[in-house]
Amino acid sequence: MLGSQRRQLALQLAAALAVLSLAWPYYGLRNEQLPWPETALGIGAVALLFASLTQQAWWWRLIHALFVPLAWAASTFNIDPGWYLLLFIVLLLVYRGAVTGQVPLYLSNAATAAAIAELTKDLPEMRFLDLGAGVGSVLGPLARQRPDAHLSGVENAPATWACGRLRVAGLANCDWRWGDIWQTTLGAYDVVYAFLSPTPMAALWEKAQREMRPGTLFISNSFPVPDVLAERVIEVDDARQTRLFCYRL
């Protein structure tokens, strides 16, 4: 994961170097000041081109396109640097997964929890694990619909972990944990659910194959395992047209 982040940083630096290596000599020879608004937009455009040529995910392309233009725009406002530090801390508390594992905060909904409850209704006393459980948007509703089940959630972003902990407080069949999904053992569970991003899916499937028991079920919300045919795809009747990709071990 860290290697991927370094590649993204290298791509952004390459775009800045490409634009500045042309702009500085050009405007220097004309004895003109570098036009920073146009330069920032140029760096964003070249970064988007590089991200597209290297087949980065769509959100990385958006980040590369907007990073330098937004940084320049922010520099034009007289904002105390302390506010930037505070914003960084808040974002880190909420979106730690995006920084450490390229996993943004995605919120599931009650319709998804209902679909999972229906899918697993033939598993009495099911042991269920939500990897990257966010604020408990699946675990809480599912715990109420399946009081016979034993449900666990793992989250490592401090703010979302705290919200989820409050959300499932009082639900006796919920075990809410602070932890790293990669350090969480999957062998004890009948069903493992994840709503992450395309980036970790191949590695997570390898982990599931190593640790989950034959006959158990791995469910990925929205993001299929690359090059693996799902046993079943469930279309959830919700506004975002959620799809649950189900893989039998």
Sequence and secondary structure as in RCSB ss.txt:
>XXXX:A:sequence
MLGSQRRQLALQLAAALAVLSLAWPYYGLRNEQLPWPETALGIGAVALLFASLTQQAWWWRLIHALFVPLAWAAS
TFNIDPGWYLLLFIVLLLVYRGAVTGQVPLYLSNAATAAAIAELTKDLPEMRFLDLGAGVGSVLGPLARQRPDAH
LSGVENAPATWACGRLRVAGLANCDWRWGDIWQTTLGAYDVVYAFLSPTPMAALWEKAQREMRPGTLFISNSFPV
PDVLAERVIEVDDARQTRLFCYRL
>XXXX:A:secstr
 HHHHHHHHHHHHHHHHHHHHHHHHHHHHTT    HHHHHHHHHHHHHHHHHHTT  HHHHHHHHHHHHHHHHHH
TS   HHHHHHHHHHHHHH HHHHHHS       HHHHHHHHHHTTT TT EEEEET TTSTTHHHHHHH TTSE
EEEEE  HHHHHHHHHHHTT TTEEEEE  GGGS  TT SEEEE   STTHHHHHHHHHHHS TT EEEEES   
TT   SEEEE  STT  EEEEEE 
